[in-house]
Amino acid sequence: CFDILHFGHIAYLQEAKAKGDKLVIGLNSDASVQILKGKHRPINDQKSRIAILDSLSFVDLIVLFEEETPLALITLLIPDILVKGGDYTIDKIVGANIVLENGGQVLSLQFVEGYSTTNLEQKIIAHAKK
C-alpha cells in the first residue's frame, strides 16, 4: 500500500529494481487499502502515494488497481519477475502461479525488521497521548 513510505519500503523497492530492468509498482487504490487495512487507512491518499513513489528515481511505472489484490493486473502484465516483501512466502503471493506458469520468477524479498506503517502509526498515537 506504501501508505507512509519508510526505510523498509525503500530497501525493498531498491532490491526489487535490482532484480530486473524495469520496476512497475502495482499500487492499491484508496478503496482497496480500506478493504485490507480498515476505514482509518490509508493515511495518505492515492494521489499523494503515487506522487511520492513517482519521485523515486528507480521507479519506472506505477499502476493503480481497485481490487483487493493485484491478480487482474498481474494477469494482464504477466511480469518476468514478481516480487513481494519478505513477510510473504511464495505460496502466499497473489499471481505467483500465473508468473511461474509463464516461465517467470517469483521472489520474496528481504524483510527489514522494525519498519512498518502500522508501527509508525502506533508510535505517532503513543507520542500524541503524552
N, C-alpha and C positions, 0 to 999 in steps of 0.2 A: 504493500500500500504506500510505502515511503511517505508516511504521514508527517513525521518530523524527521528530516534527514539527519542522520548521526554517523559517527565513525564506523559503526558496523556496516551500515549501508554502503558507505564509500569503499571500504575494504572489499566487500562482496562484489560491488559493481566493477571495480578495477580488476578483480580476479576474473570476473565473467568476461570482460572485454579482452583480457589476455588469452582467453580460450579460442577466440575466433576473429574474423575480420571486421565484423560489424556488431555493435551492441544495440539490439532492439529491446526496449522495455515494454512489456505489457503492463499497463497501469490500471488499477481498479478505479472506476468512477466513484463519485461520492456515494451514490446509491449502493454500489457493490461493497464499499467499505462498511457502510452501516449494517448491511446484512451480516458481514463477517465479524465486526468489532462492536456493534451496538449503536444506539442512537446518539451517543455522545461523541462519536467519531464520524468522519475524520476531523481532526483539529484544524488542519489546513485543507482548504477546498481544492478540487481537482485542477482549477486554473493555476493556483499557487504551486501545487505539487508538480505540474507539468513545467512551469517556468523554472523552478529550482532545478529539476532534473535536466532540463534542456540547457542549463548554464554549464553543465559539466562537459568538459572537452572530449571525454571518451564516450559519451552517449551519442549514438548515430540517429536513433529514431525512437519516439515514444508513441505507443498506440493505446488509446483509452478503450477499455472494454466495460460494458454494463453488467455483464453476468456475474454470478458468484465466483466462477472460475474462468480462467483463460482458455478453456478447452476449444471453443469455436475459433479463437484467434490462432491457436497452435495448429488446429486442423487446416486452417486457411494458409498459414505461412509454411508449415512443415519445416521448421528450422533444422539446420545441420547439427546444432548443439543447443540443448535445452538445459538451463541451469536453475537451481533453486537454492535457497540458503541451507546451511548445514544442519538446521533443526528439522530437515525433512530427509527421510530415506527415499531412495529412488522409487521404490514400490508405492510410495505415497505422493509422488509428483504427478499432478494432473497433466495428461497428454504424453506422458513418458512412452506409453505403448505405441502411440502414433509415430513419434520420432524414431524409436527403435525399429519399428516395422519398415521404416523408410530409409534405414541404413545410417541414422544419426546417432549421436551420443547424448546421454542424459547424465548430468553431474550434480551431485550435492556438494556445494562449495563450503569452505571453511566457515564455521560459525564463530563470530567474535563474541566471546563470553562477556556479559555485563552490559551490553549495549542493546537496548530495545526502546521502541516508542513507549511501550507500557511502563518500563522502568522510569523513563523521563517524565511521563505523566504523573507517576506516583511521587517522584521527587518534587515536582512543582506543587502538587497538592499538599505534601508534607511541609514544604517551605512556607506556603501561604497560610497554613494553620498556626505557624509560630508567632 
